[in-house]
Amino acid sequence: MTDPAVVVEVLRGATVESVHCGSAVVVDAAGKVVFACGDTERPVYPRSAIKALQALPLVESGAAARYGFGDAELALACSSHGGEPRHAATAAAMLAKAGRTVEALECGAHWPSHAASSQALARDGGAPTALHNNCSGKHAGFVCFACAADIDPRGYVGRQHKVQRFIAEAVGEVTDTRLDETVAAGTDGCSIPTYAIPLDRLARGFARFGTGRDVGPERAKAFARLRAACAAEPYMAAGTGRFCTGVMTLLGARAFVKTGAEGVFCATFPDQGLGIALKCADGASRAAEVMMAALIQRFIPMSDDEKTAFARFLNPVLSNWNGIEVGRIRPAGALAA
């Protein structure tokens, strides 16, 4: 095992005040590692970073086509959204097409993570529902898949439920990891199972997600459909002011990126045939975003204008409560090379 390396520095003024350690790996479509730092074989819980893989049964089964889901619905199924009005309304509309309501969702309720939407909801005397949960799109996809397959969706978050068994099988096949009782497992924030998968296998899975290689024509078609949906509707994949939305808005189909809790990120760069997986050791999202930005800069060609626009992701500004710039975050170590 290799210890996580210092990969991100936090500066106050010109002085490094804090550092973040982490691991990252980039794999090509043939499975060859083209970049690695830290411990890339250690299993991690990928959390929401693999929502696009978890959406496979929805598309492969024909459920998405049966209910007429377009780019917005499919992007939401892959999302960790901010609970903004369009996010919540789209999740409700997905359920309605399957004859279900918010009561079918088993992800739990929380206030929108998008501050303005949360404030507006409270100001209007409203209360959060499961539709505002950042995972409601994924869960709406689960419910719709179940209904289209004539599976009772009740209890669909359970590890032994048919929905979760289909998902575990699909994710396991793509990442070459058998997701069963022999693998470390936990419960995600939205109550579905989460399985520990090594970073290098996650990266291999996302190389397949980006290229369709070694997965068969139908799965490759499903991958392409999900990527296209997120490229067309990046707002639905995250929301206002979010890293994933900003990057996919700027780069379009050249990059699919997806964050997960506790500093995990997965991505694919289809034009380069690459899959990426990384983990910030202390779980900090701010560092995981800079780690991903450093890999995007390294592997995706950009115009001068794009580089200028991208700088805010690579070197985020730290400001105090008076709006004064007090520091920045930057890649370090192998990621700064």
C-alpha positions in Angstrom: 0.0 0.0 0.0 1.1 3.5 -0.8 0.3 6.4 1.5 -1.8 9.2 0.0 0.4 12.0 -1.2 0.1 15.8 -0.7 -1.9 16.8 -3.8 -3.5 20.2 -2.8 -2.2 23.2 -1.0 -4.3 26.0 0.6 -2.6 29.4 0.7 -3.3 32.3 2.9 -1.5 35.2 1.2 1.6 33.6 -0.2 2.0 31.1 2.6 0.8 27.5 2.5 -1.6 27.3 5.5 -3.0 23.8 5.0 -2.5 20.7 2.7 -4.7 17.9 1.5 -3.5 14.4 0.7 -5.1 12.1 -1.8 -4.9 9.5 -4.4 -5.8 9.6 -8.1 -5.5 7.3 -11.1 -6.2 7.8 -14.9 -6.7 4.7 -17.0 -7.0 4.4 -20.8 -9.6 2.3 -22.7 -7.2 -0.7 -22.8 -6.9 -0.7 -19.0 -3.4 0.8 -19.0 -2.6 3.3 -16.1 -1.4 6.5 -17.7 -1.2 8.5 -14.4 -1.3 7.6 -10.8 -0.4 9.0 -7.4 -1.0 7.7 -3.9 -2.8 4.4 -3.1 -4.8 3.6 -6.2 -5.6 0.0 -5.2 -7.3 0.8 -1.8 -11.0 0.2 -2.0 -13.1 3.3 -1.4 -16.8 3.9 -1.2 -17.5 5.8 -4.4 -20.8 7.2 -3.1 -22.6 9.5 -5.6 -19.6 9.6 -8.0 -21.0 6.4 -9.7 -24.6 7.6 -10.2 -24.2 7.4 -14.0 -23.4 3.7 -13.6 -26.3 3.2 -11.2 -28.6 4.6 -13.9 -27.7 1.8 -16.3 -30.7 -0.4 -15.6 -33.1 2.6 -16.2 -31.8 2.9 -19.7 -30.8 -0.6 -20.6 -34.2 -2.0 -19.5 -36.0 0.3 -21.8 -37.8 2.1 -18.9 -36.4 5.5 -19.8 -37.6 5.1 -23.4 -41.0 3.8 -22.2 -41.6 6.8 -20.1 -40.2 9.2 -22.7 -37.4 10.5 -20.6 -35.3 13.2 -22.3 -32.0 14.8 -21.5 -33.2 16.6 -18.4 -34.6 13.4 -16.8 -31.6 11.3 -17.6 -29.2 14.0 -16.4 -31.2 14.2 -13.1 -31.0 10.5 -12.7 -27.2 10.9 -12.7 -27.1 13.9 -10.5 -26.4 15.2 -7.0 -28.5 18.3 -7.5 -29.1 21.4 -5.4 -32.8 20.9 -4.8 -33.6 23.9 -7.0 -37.2 24.2 -8.2 -36.5 22.7 -11.7 -34.7 19.7 -10.0 -37.6 19.0 -7.7 -40.2 19.5 -10.4 -38.4 17.1 -12.8 -38.1 14.4 -10.2 -41.8 14.7 -9.5 -42.6 14.5 -13.3 -40.5 11.4 -13.6 -42.4 9.7 -10.9 -45.8 10.8 -12.4 -44.9 9.1 -15.7 -44.7 5.8 -13.7 -47.9 6.6 -11.9 -46.1 7.4 -8.6 -45.7 10.4 -6.3 -43.1 11.7 -3.9 -44.3 9.1 -1.3 -42.6 6.4 -3.4 -39.1 7.9 -2.7 -37.1 6.3 0.1 -34.2 8.7 0.1 -35.3 10.9 2.9 -36.0 14.7 2.9 -33.6 17.6 3.5 -33.6 21.3 2.7 -32.2 22.3 -0.7 -28.5 22.6 -0.6 -28.8 25.5 -3.0 -29.1 28.4 -0.4 -31.4 30.7 -2.4 -33.8 27.8 -3.1 -33.8 26.8 0.5 -34.5 30.4 1.6 -37.3 30.8 -0.9 -38.9 27.6 0.2 -38.8 28.7 3.8 -40.0 32.2 3.0 -43.0 30.8 1.2 -43.9 28.7 4.2 -42.9 25.5 2.5 -41.1 22.4 3.9 -38.6 20.2 2.3 -39.7 16.8 0.8 -37.8 13.9 -0.6 -38.0 15.7 -4.0 -35.5 18.3 -2.6 -33.0 15.5 -1.6 -29.9 15.8 -3.8 -30.4 12.1 -4.8 -34.1 12.4 -5.7 -33.4 12.1 -9.4 -31.5 8.9 -8.9 -34.2 7.5 -6.7 -36.9 8.5 -9.1 -35.0 6.6 -11.7 -34.9 3.5 -9.5 -38.7 3.7 -8.9 -39.4 4.1 -12.6 -37.1 1.2 -13.5 -39.0 -1.0 -11.0 -42.4 0.0 -12.2 -41.4 -0.6 -15.9 -40.0 -4.0 -14.9 -43.1 -4.9 -12.9 -41.1 -5.0 -9.7 -42.7 -3.7 -6.5 -40.6 -0.6 -5.7 -41.4 -0.7 -2.0 -38.2 -1.2 -0.1 -36.1 -0.6 -3.2 -33.2 0.8 -1.1 -32.6 -2.6 0.5 -29.5 -4.5 -0.5 -31.5 -7.6 -1.4 -34.2 -5.8 -3.3 -34.3 -6.7 -7.0 -33.6 -3.1 -8.0 -30.4 -3.0 -5.9 -29.3 -6.4 -7.2 -29.7 -5.2 -10.8 -27.6 -2.1 -10.0 -24.9 -4.0 -8.1 -24.6 -6.4 -11.0 -24.3 -3.6 -13.6 -21.7 -1.6 -11.5 -19.8 -4.8 -10.7 -19.6 -5.8 -14.4 -18.4 -2.3 -15.5 -15.7 -2.1 -12.8 -14.7 -5.7 -12.8 -15.6 -6.0 -9.1 -18.0 -8.6 -7.7 -20.3 -6.7 -5.5 -21.6 -9.3 -3.0 -21.3 -10.3 0.6 -17.5 -10.7 0.2 -17.0 -6.9 -0.5 -17.0 -4.2 2.2 -20.4 -2.5 2.1 -22.1 0.3 3.9 -25.2 2.5 3.6 -25.1 5.7 1.7 -26.6 9.0 2.8 -29.7 8.3 0.7 -30.1 4.8 2.2 -29.0 2.7 -0.7 -26.1 0.2 -0.4 -22.6 1.5 -1.2 -19.8 -1.0 -2.0 -16.0 -0.4 -1.6 -14.3 -0.5 -5.0 -10.5 0.2 -5.7 -9.8 3.5 -7.4 -8.1 1.8 -10.3 -11.2 -0.3 -11.0 -13.4 2.7 -10.8 -11.2 4.5 -13.3 -11.3 1.5 -15.6 -15.1 1.5 -15.4 -15.3 5.1 -16.3 -12.9 4.6 -19.3 -15.5 2.1 -20.4 -18.3 4.6 -19.7 -16.6 7.1 -21.9 -15.7 4.7 -24.8 -18.1 1.8 -24.7 -15.2 -0.5 -25.0 -15.5 -4.1 -23.7 -19.1 -3.7 -22.6 -21.2 -4.8 -25.6 -23.2 -2.7 -28.1 -26.3 -2.2 -26.0 -24.4 -1.1 -22.9 -22.2 1.2 -25.0 -25.4 2.8 -26.4 -26.7 3.3 -22.9 -23.4 4.9 -21.8 -23.5 7.3 -24.8 -27.1 8.2 -24.0 -26.3 9.1 -20.4 -23.2 11.1 -21.4 -25.1 13.0 -24.0 -27.9 13.8 -21.6 -25.5 15.3 -19.0 -23.6 17.3 -21.7 -26.9 18.7 -23.0 -28.3 19.4 -19.5 -25.3 20.1 -17.2 -27.5 22.2 -14.9 -29.6 19.1 -14.1 -26.5 17.1 -13.3 -25.7 19.4 -10.3 -27.0 23.0 -10.3 -26.2 26.6 -9.9 -22.6 27.4 -8.9 -21.6 23.7 -8.8 -18.3 22.3 -10.1 -19.8 19.6 -12.2 -22.2 21.9 -13.9 -19.6 24.5 -14.5 -17.0 22.1 -16.0 -19.5 20.3 -18.2 -21.0 23.6 -19.4 -17.5 24.8 -20.4 -16.2 21.6 -21.9 -19.4 20.0 -23.2 -19.1 16.3 -24.2 -15.4 16.4 -23.8 -15.7 15.7 -20.1 -18.2 13.9 -17.9 -17.4 14.6 -14.2 -19.3 13.5 -11.1 -18.6 14.2 -7.5 -19.3 12.0 -4.6 -19.3 12.5 -0.8 -16.1 12.3 1.2 -13.9 13.6 -1.4 -14.5 11.1 -4.2 -14.6 12.1 -7.9 -15.0 10.0 -11.1 -14.8 11.2 -14.6 -14.3 10.2 -18.2 -12.7 12.2 -21.1 -14.2 10.4 -24.1 -12.0 12.0 -26.8 -8.9 10.8 -25.0 -10.5 7.4 -24.0 -9.7 8.0 -20.4 -11.3 7.1 -17.1 -10.5 8.9 -13.8 -11.1 8.2 -10.2 -9.7 10.1 -7.2 -10.1 10.4 -3.4 -9.2 13.2 -1.1 -8.0 11.4 2.0 -9.7 13.8 4.5 -13.0 13.9 2.5 -12.7 17.6 1.6 -14.8 18.5 -1.5 -12.7 21.7 -2.1 -9.6 19.6 -2.5 -11.2 16.9 -4.6 -12.5 19.5 -7.1 -9.0 21.0 -7.5 -7.6 17.5 -7.9 -10.1 16.8 -10.7 -9.4 20.2 -12.3 -5.7 19.4 -12.4 -6.3 16.2 -14.3 -8.7 17.9 -16.7 -6.0 20.6 -17.4 -3.4 17.8 -17.9 -5.4 15.7 -20.3 -8.0 17.8 -22.2 -6.7 20.3 -24.7 -8.3 23.7 -24.3 -8.3 27.0 -26.2 -6.8 30.1 -24.5 -10.3 31.4 -23.8 -11.2 28.1 -22.2 -8.1 28.0 -20.1 -8.9 31.5 -18.8 -12.5 30.4 -17.9 -11.2 27.2 -16.4 -8.7 28.9 -14.0 -11.4 29.4 -11.4 -11.7 25.6 -11.0 -8.0 25.0 -10.9 -7.0 27.8 -8.5 -10.2 28.8 -6.6 -10.1 32.1 -4.8 -10.6 32.2 -1.0 -12.4 35.4 0.1 -13.3 36.7 3.6 -16.7 38.0 4.7 -15.8 41.5 3.2 -15.2 39.9 -0.2 -11.5 40.4 0.0 -9.3 37.8 -1.6 -7.2 36.2 1.2 -5.8 33.2 -0.5 -6.1 30.5 -3.1 -6.2 26.7 -3.5 -3.8 25.0 -5.9 -2.7 21.6 -7.0 0.5 20.3 -5.5 2.9 17.4 -5.8 2.3 15.1 -8.7 -0.8 17.0 -9.7 1.1 20.3 -10.1 3.7 18.8 -12.4 
